[in-house]
Amino acid sequence: MTTGTLITVAPTGAESAKAEVPALPVTLDELLLTAKECEALGAAVIHVHIRDDEARPTLDQGRLRETVAALRQSTDLIVQLSSGGAVTDPEAARLAVLDAGPDMASCTMGTVNFGDDVFLNRWEFIVDLHTRMQERGVVPEYEIFDLGHLTALQRLLGKYGLPHGGHVHVDFVMGVPGGMPGTTATLVAAQQMLRDLPEGTTFSATGIGRSTIPVMLASLSAGGHLRVGMEDTVTYAKGRPVESNMQLVARAVGFAQLAQRPPLTTTAARALLGL
């Protein structure tokens, strides 16, 4: 069991509307403020989605490059871009995310029903994304929405080799309607399946909505890491909207400290992830 906790903040996402969630950071200035606040509390990685001038999800290449550069200039956070985008984004635009030169990028390991939509991740697309990251020195975070995605990851690594840096890190995204539930039993089952992956594989866990706290506690007790943020959670408690990403990171840091697994510094996080 690792002695520290990698804390990732996912501040924006592509699902919530600014009009419905006014505290959501959608401009570059709002994102930078969030990043600085969350880094000061103990976050080491920022998982980034961006928005356009109307606060709609976008994969605009110029905006992505500007965002990566600004985050690097203003923080020491590990910059992880989402290659998932919104469920409607075409594959070519999702692959082009890598052109912005992030430290990391997400790589979702299979198709999943996503509420009323379908989050499509064809095998050929996954292979293309994985091999491009190897070539460009970008470290992947393999996103797992269902248990079968772990079997797909085992197949991917067996056929196409380890990611850049040699370390395998996955994120269990739990509680999405259509994916695996955000329960302790499911997390334990997923963790057991990691034994089929390369030795030393690490995991974070993300609980969507009301599964946030159960997933955080289960992940910490199982030696896992945490991803929190307004991408996944916009209610802090029943009847209490989230006021800022800092509020969610502070809670995660508190739980990690109670578990005697304090947040990893950005330097320690880089070492863990093979950056």
Secondary structure, DSSP 8 states (H G I E B T S, - for coil): --SSB-EEE----SSS-TTT-TT---SHHHHHHHHHHHHHHT--EEEE-EE-TTS-EE--HHHHHHHHHHHHHH---EEEE-S---TT--HHHHHHGGGG--SEEEEE-S-EEETTEEE---HHHHHHHHHHHHHHT-EEEEEESSTHHHHHHHHHHHHH---TTS--EEEEEE--TTS----HHHHHHHHHHGGGS-TT-EEEEEE-GGGHHHHHHHHHHTT-EEEESTTT--EEETTEE---HHHHHHHHHHHHHHTT--B--HHHHHHHHT-
